[in-house]
Amino acid sequence: MKLDVLDWTAAQARVMPLREAVFVVEQGVPASIERDAFDAVSRHAALYGANDEVIATGRLLPDGHIGRMAVAAAHRGSGLGSQVLTALMDEAARLGMAEVCLNAQTHACDFYRRHGFVEAGEVFMEAGLPHVSMRRVLRPA
């Protein structure tokens, strides 16, 4: 499998079918809020499966916020999310960021804990789904 970290111009057509399938179709997030202005300034991880179809993705904002983590339903539980998350953390470190943060859907908190993230707040609703803020230090300040 191949994994790229791309700017929005290169990533958009590749990652949007998966993001729409996971967030809009599966989770019922309104399409009007799934795509936002942060896409254009973010770095996007794209992990490819058969036929160069993106089967896992996520993005890194310039402030160190990781988001839009998605894995195709048929590939969940196979470590692809870990590969994408690691690639985004590596990109953050390469860009000189000392830490990363994210708003995890509550059902995914254990996944992020296994990657060194800790909760940094209370549960809140975002796009109609319960989330919690989490953070991870990449290097000492």
C-alpha positions as CSV (number, residue, x, y, z in Angstrom):
1,M,0.0,0.0,0.0
2,K,1.1,3.5,-0.7
3,L,0.6,6.5,1.6
4,D,1.1,10.1,0.4
5,V,0.9,13.4,2.4
6,L,-0.5,16.0,-0.1
7,D,-1.7,19.6,-0.3
8,W,-5.4,20.1,-1.1
9,T,-4.9,20.6,-4.8
10,A,-3.4,17.1,-5.1
11,A,-5.6,15.5,-2.5
12,Q,-9.1,16.8,-3.1
13,A,-10.3,14.5,-5.9
14,R,-8.6,11.5,-4.2
15,V,-9.9,11.9,-0.6
16,M,-13.3,13.4,-1.0
17,P,-15.1,10.2,-2.1
18,L,-14.0,8.5,1.1
19,R,-14.8,11.5,3.4
20,E,-18.2,11.8,1.9
21,A,-18.9,8.1,2.3
22,V,-17.8,8.0,5.9
23,F,-19.0,11.4,7.3
24,V,-22.0,12.3,5.1
25,V,-23.4,8.9,4.2
26,E,-22.5,6.8,7.2
27,Q,-22.5,9.3,10.0
28,G,-25.1,11.8,8.7
29,V,-22.8,14.9,8.9
30,P,-24.3,17.6,6.7
31,A,-22.3,17.9,3.4
32,S,-22.3,21.7,3.9
33,I,-20.0,21.4,7.0
34,E,-18.0,18.3,6.1
35,R,-15.9,20.3,3.6
36,D,-14.6,23.6,4.9
37,A,-12.0,26.4,4.4
38,F,-9.4,24.5,6.4
39,D,-9.0,21.9,3.6
40,A,-7.1,24.4,1.5
41,V,-4.5,25.1,4.1
42,S,-4.1,21.6,5.4
43,R,-1.8,18.7,4.6
44,H,-3.8,15.5,3.7
45,A,-2.8,11.9,4.2
46,A,-4.1,9.5,1.5
47,L,-3.5,5.8,1.9
48,Y,-4.3,3.9,-1.3
49,G,-5.7,0.4,-1.7
50,A,-6.4,-1.5,-4.9
51,N,-6.8,0.5,-8.1
52,D,-5.3,3.6,-6.4
53,E,-8.5,4.1,-4.5
54,V,-8.1,6.0,-1.2
55,I,-9.1,3.7,1.7
56,A,-7.9,5.9,4.6
57,T,-7.3,9.6,5.0
58,G,-6.9,12.4,7.5
59,R,-5.7,16.0,7.5
60,L,-3.3,18.2,9.5
61,L,-4.1,21.9,9.9
62,P,-1.3,24.5,10.2
63,D,-2.0,24.8,13.9
64,G,-1.4,21.1,14.6
65,H,-5.0,20.1,14.6
66,I,-5.6,16.6,13.2
67,G,-9.0,15.9,11.7
68,R,-11.2,14.2,9.1
69,M,-9.7,10.8,10.0
70,A,-11.6,8.2,8.0
71,V,-11.1,4.6,7.0
72,A,-13.3,2.8,4.5
73,A,-15.7,0.4,6.2
74,A,-14.3,-2.7,4.7
75,H,-10.8,-1.9,6.0
76,R,-11.5,-0.8,9.6
77,G,-9.6,-2.6,12.3
78,S,-6.7,-3.4,10.0
79,G,-4.2,-0.8,11.1
80,L,-4.8,1.7,8.3
81,G,-6.0,4.5,10.7
82,S,-2.8,4.0,12.6
83,Q,-0.7,4.4,9.5
84,V,-2.6,7.7,8.6
85,L,-2.3,9.1,12.1
86,T,1.4,8.2,12.3
87,A,2.0,9.9,8.9
88,L,0.2,13.1,10.1
89,M,2.2,13.2,13.3
90,D,5.4,12.7,11.4
91,E,4.4,15.5,9.1
92,A,3.7,17.7,12.1
93,A,7.1,17.0,13.5
94,R,8.7,17.6,10.2
95,L,7.0,21.0,10.1
96,G,8.4,21.8,13.6
97,M,5.2,21.4,15.6
98,A,5.7,20.5,19.3
99,E,2.3,18.9,19.7
100,V,-0.8,17.9,17.9
101,C,-4.5,18.0,19.0
102,L,-7.8,16.6,17.7
103,N,-11.4,16.4,18.5
104,A,-12.1,12.6,18.7
105,Q,-15.5,11.0,18.3
106,T,-15.9,9.4,21.7
107,H,-16.1,5.9,20.3
108,A,-12.5,6.4,18.9
109,C,-10.9,7.7,22.1
110,D,-9.2,4.3,22.9
111,F,-7.6,4.3,19.4
112,Y,-6.1,7.8,20.0
113,R,-5.0,6.8,23.6
114,R,-3.0,3.9,22.1
115,H,-1.2,6.5,20.1
116,G,-0.2,8.6,23.1
117,F,-3.1,11.1,23.1
118,V,-4.7,12.3,26.3
119,E,-8.1,14.0,26.9
120,A,-7.9,17.7,27.2
121,G,-11.5,18.6,28.0
122,E,-15.1,17.4,28.5
123,V,-17.4,15.7,26.0
124,F,-19.1,18.1,23.6
125,M,-21.3,17.8,20.5
126,E,-19.9,18.6,17.0
127,A,-21.8,17.9,13.8
128,G,-24.4,16.1,16.0
129,L,-21.9,13.6,17.4
130,P,-20.2,13.4,20.8
131,H,-16.5,14.4,20.7
132,V,-13.7,15.0,23.2
133,S,-10.6,17.2,22.7
134,M,-7.3,15.2,22.9
135,R,-3.7,16.2,22.5
136,R,-0.2,14.6,22.2
137,V,3.2,16.2,22.7
138,L,5.5,15.4,19.8
139,R,8.7,16.8,21.4
140,P,9.5,18.7,24.6
141,A,9.0,22.4,24.4
